C-alpha cells in the first residue's frame, strides 16, 4: 500500500517540477516487445489481400496502436500533465477527422473517376452534352442548349441579356456587350468564337476548354444570337478549328490531354 503511495507521490513531484519520467526496465522491455510484435503483425498483414479498403484500414489501425504505445511510454505522455495530454489528443482527433473526410471523398466518388491503367490520357473531344450532327450550324436545339450553358458559365459577367452588365462585370476591362457588332477583338464569326472559348482572352476571360466541343459550339451560337448576323464561316475557317463540313458527321480532331489527377500523381512521384 505504501509502495503505491510512494509511486503516486513520485509522479506528483515530477509533474510539479516538470521532471522527465524515467521508465522502469520492466516497462521499457514490455513496450519494446509490444512494438516488435506489432511490427511482425504489420508485415504479416501486408501479405494478406483483404481488398484496398480493408488493407488500408488494418494498416492504419496497427500504425495507430504502435504510435499510441510510443507516445504513451517512450515519449512519456502517460506521465505528462493533463493539459499536454489534452493538446495531443485534440491534434490526434483532427488528424482522424481529416482522414475520415478524405476517405469519404475518395470512396463516394462516381464510378470511373480513377485513371485507367491502359491509357493514361483522356479523350476529351466531342464528348458530353447533346449530340449535334453539324454543331457549327445554328439551330433551335443548339441555341436552347447554349442558353443553359450561358446562364451557368457566362451570365455572371456578361449579364443575362448579353449586355456585359452581370453582377461580376466590375472588372478593369468591361465584359463584352454581345448585342453590338463593333469592337470585337477576334473576328465575329462562329469558328473564331469557338476557338476563343477554348483558349480564352487573358487576363480576364478564362478558357473553357473543359467543355466538350458541342457545348462550346452551343455557347458560340447563343452568344452570337444576341447581336446582328455574324460573318459566315467557310470550309477553311472550320477546318482551322478541326471541323470538315464536307463530311456527313463532322467531328473535331481528337485531342489528348493529361488528367489533373494523373499529372499531380506523376509530379509527386518525381
N, C-alpha and C positions, 0 to 999 in steps of 0.2 A: 504494500500500500504506500509506504513511504517512498519507494522507488519511483512510482508513477507521479507522486507529488513532486519529487526532486526533478523528474524529467519535465513536468509542466513548468516548474519554476525556471528551469534552464531555458526553455523555449521563450518564456516571457522575458527573461533577461536579455536574450539575443534580440528579440523584437524591439525591446525598449532602447537598446543601444545600437540597433541596426547592424548587428553582427552576422556574419555568414554562418549558416548552419553547417556543421561538419557531419557528414553521413557516417554511420557506423559501418564496419566492414561487412556485416551481415546484409545490411540494406543495399550497399553497393554491389555485393555479389549477387543478391537476388534480382536487382534491377538489371544487371548485365546479362544474367541468364535469361530473364524475360525478353530482353531485346534480341538476344540470339535466337530464341525460339520463334519470336515473331518474324525475324528475318528468314528463317527456314520456311515458315508458313507462307511468306511473301513469294519466295522462289517457287514453292510447290504450287501455289495458286496461279502463278503466271503460266504454268504448263497445262492448266485446265481451261478449256474453251466453254465458257458459260454464256457466250454472247457478249457483244460490245458493252451493253448497258450494265449487265451483272458483273462482268470482269472489272469495269471501271469502278462500280460501287464497292466491290470487295476490296480492290486495291486501295481505295480512299479510306475505307474503314480500318484496314490494317495499319496504314500510314498514320491515321489519326490516333489510334491506340498507342503506337510507338512514340509519336510526338508528345502525347499526354504523359507517358512514363518518363520521358526525358525531361520535360518541363517540370513535372511534379517533384522528381527526386534529384536528378543531376543538376538542374537549374534552381532547385530549392523553392519552387513555387508553393509546395505544400507547407513549408515553414515560413512563408513570407506573410506580410500584413494583408488584411482583408481588402484594403484599398488596391494594392497591387494585383491581387488575385482578381478583383472586380474588373480592373482595366484589361487584364489579359483575357478573361472570359468574354468581355464585351468585344474585343478585337476578333476573337475566335468566332463569335456569333455573326459578325458582319462578313467574315470570310465565308462561312457556311451559307449565309443568305445570298452572297454573290454567286457561289457555286450553284445553289438551287435555282436562282433566276436564270443563269446561263444554261443550265440543263433544261429548264422549262422551254427556253427559246429554241434550243437545238432539237429536242425530241418532239416538239409540236409543230415543226415546220412542215410545209406541204411536201408531198411525195415528189421525188426527183430533184430536190434542191441541191443535192450533192453532185459534184463534178464526176462525170463518167470516167471510167478507167481507160477506155479505148480511145476517146477523142477528148482532149482537154479544152478544145475550142468550142464556142457556141456558134451555131448557125443563126445569125440574127436578121437575115434579110427575109422579107415577105412572110413574117410570122406574127401572129397576134392581130386582133381586130377582125372585122368582117372581110370577106374576100371580094375583091372587085376585079373583073376581067381586064378592064382598062382604067386603072386608078388615075391616070394622068388626064382623063376626060371628066369634066364636071357632070354630075347627075344629082337628082334629088336625094338618092340614097346616100351618096358620099357627102353631100352637104349636111344631111341630118347627123351623120356620124361626126363630121367635123365640128358641128355646133357643140356636141358633148365634150369633145376634146378641148375646144377653145375655152369653154366655161371652166374647165378644170385646170388648164395649163397657162392660159394667156390673159383671161379677163381681169385678173388681179392687177395687171399693169396697163393693158390696152383698153380696159373697160368693156362692159357687155355689148356696147354698140360699136366697138372698134374705134372710138374717138381718141384713144390714148389718155383717158381720164379715169383709169381704175384707181382703187384705193392704194395701190403700190406704185403710182406714177410719179411720186415726188423724187425723181432722180436728176442728177446733173444734166443728163440728156433725156429730153422728154420722149416717152414711148411713141412709136409710130401711130399716126392717125390713118387708119386703113381706108377711110372714106374718100380721101383725095388721091389723085394720081401723081401729084408733083412731089419732089424731094426724096424719092426713094433712093437708098444707097446702092441697091442692086437692081437689075432690070425687073420691071414689074410684069413678069411672066411666070407661069406655073413652075417650070423646071428650076428657075432661079430661086424662087421662094422655097421650093422643096429642098434644094441644096443648102440654102441659108438655115433652114430648120435643123439640118444635120450638123453644121459646123458652128452656128451661132454668129453673133456680131459682137465681139468683145468691145468694151468690158461689161456691158450691162445686159445684153441679150444672150442668155445661155444657150448652148446647143441642146437639141432634143434628139440626139442620135439613138437614145434608148427606146424611142418609139419605133414601131415597125414601119416600113415604107408606106404601107396602105394608110396608116394613121397620119403620117406626115403629108401624104397627098390629100387626105381629107381636110387637114388643117389648112393646107395651101389653098384649096378651092374655097373654103369658108372665109378665109381672110380676104382673098381677092374679091369675093362676092359682096363685100361691104362697099366697094367703090365702083368706078366705071369699068367697062370691059377691059381686061388686061391684054397685053401683047400675046399673040398666039405663039405656041411652040412649033418648032419644026422637027423633022426627023433627026437632025444633027443636035439640036439642043436637048432633046430627050435622050439621045444616045450618050450625051455627055454625062448624064446622071444615071446611066445604066439601064435605060429602057429602049426597046425597039418596037415602035408602033406597027411594024410590018408583020410581026409575029402574032399568031392568034391569041395567045395569052402571054402578054409581055410581063416580064418579071425583072426585078433589079438583080444585078450581079451579086452573087452570094459573097458576103464579106465575113471573114472570121475575126472574132475579137476574143481576147483572153478574159474570162470571167474574173470579177474582182476578187472573189474568194480564193481562186486559184493563184492569182497574182500575189496576194498577200501571203499565202502559204509558201509560195516559192521564195518570196523575199525574206521571210523569217528563217527559212532553212539555209540561206546562203551565209 
